[in-house]
Amino acid sequence: MTDEQIPTKGQKPDTIEPVEPSGGSNVTAPPRSNTILNEILSGNALISVLAIVLALLSGGVLIALTDEDVQAAAGYFFSRPTDTLSAIWSSVSGAYTALFQGSVYDFRRPEFADGIRPLTQTLNFATPLIAAGLGVALAFRVGLFNIGGRGQMLVASAAAGWVGFTLDLPVIVHMLIALVAGVVAGAIWGGVVGLLKARTGAHEVIVTIMLNYVAFYLIAYLLRTPGALQAPGQNNPKSPPMADTAVFPDLLGPGYNLHLGFVLVILATLYVWHLLNRSNLGFQFRAVGANPNAALVAGINVKNTYVYAMLISGGLVGLAGVSQVLGTITTGFASGIDAGIGFDAITVALLGRSRPWGVFFAGLLFGALKAGGYSMQASEGVPIDIVLVVQSLIVLFIAAPPLVRAIFRLPQPAGDAVRSVRIFEKKAVSK
């Protein structure tokens, strides 16, 4: 800011005349193409992609450090450095090739039908992650932190499983009743949290954590109780197998690990997208999530909104439990059927930026990491913990956008840039 732009005493800042640059030419607006490019470079989607890239690079460093051939070659690095570099490349490329072959397509198989089998395994792993991630993301959009996915999944699995192995009904009817029972059970378990939040002001984080323990020990007790959930004549805490009439049908045949649950999570993604972006209830969700006080002044019943949000969130997480017990683990379930999916869903929701389709693709990514991680361990000897480290690093970089922008030298978002200019102008005017 030049001396001519600094207001004199009594002059208002908004009446300052802009000073033309030397030469008398007017300042022209930047081309639209530059504006679009700047929006892309400063957008959240690119930050998510670059966070994944950084996590994979960091995972490559860990793979190289834990490889025995690399450690052996590093002992004589200064005499033959190319051996170390070759060992690093071999370990990292071999691990990520195994990751691809175990999650997308296996080039070692002679036929396409066999080579595509890892992709179906990825979709199978992604199915409960997407469903639970949608539930957590929906709660995020309303300003709630639903970390009770484990309890909601366990209750939904128990309800759907009990219907699945107890009732004797026709094929489609049996499956639908088991599905509805599981989703409703998860919705009720989540709705309890919303009701306590709305009526008593209880913090949803504490309530969901406590309900996780309640659900776990309740289901564990029922699985050890004959006549409840425990299989007859069984000493182990395990339920009977599901009836064939209640099991989700295979989409591509018995040779592939892909069932109807994947179609259901696609429909669930469409439902959440429509709910948040095209419905009056979704508008209330977004308004309460942005500013509950302003939403209250605008006439929105914030307390009821919390209850509705947690009901739907719990139902979506319950769908993840149903897909487990009726689609993946149909021979009988135990108290560990959630397999940590309730907590992984938080990571999926964060990576997906709490957007329905973002959660969908984030679930596919984590399903690929889970499916490919076993291939990395089996064929390359890479510890499965490396995959968990990569997942954790993704969350770390997602939670620190300024760090990602600094590493790749990306521009600030337009809102931050305008805010910085206004702060600078205020400082200049105050001087």
PEQUI-V176610 format. One line per field, one symbol per residue. ss: DSSP state (H for helix, E for strand, C for the rest). Layout:
# PEQUI-V176610
ss = ???
This chain:
# PEQUI-V176610
ss = CCHHHCCCCCCCHHHCCCCCCCCCCCCCCCCHHHHHHHHHHCCHHHHHHHHHHHHHHHHHHHHHHHCHHHHHHHCCCCCCHHHHHHHHHHHHHHHHHHHHHHHCCCCCCCCHHHHCHHHHHHHHHHHHHHHHHHHHHHHHHCCCCCCCHHHHHHHHHHHHHHHHHHCCCCHHHHHHHHHHHHHHHHHHHHHHHHHHHHHHCCCHHHHHHHHHHHHHHHHHHHHCCECCCECCCCCCCCCCCCCCCCCCCECCCCCCCCECHHHHHHHHHHHHHHHHHHCHHHHHHHHHHHCHHHHHHCCCCHHHHHHHHHHHHHHHHHHHHHHHHHHHCCCCCCCCCCCCHHHHHHHHHHHCCCCHHHHHHHHHHHHHHHHHHHHHHHHHCCCCHHHHHHHHHHHHHHCCHHHHHHHHCCCCCHHHHHHHHHHHHHHHHHC
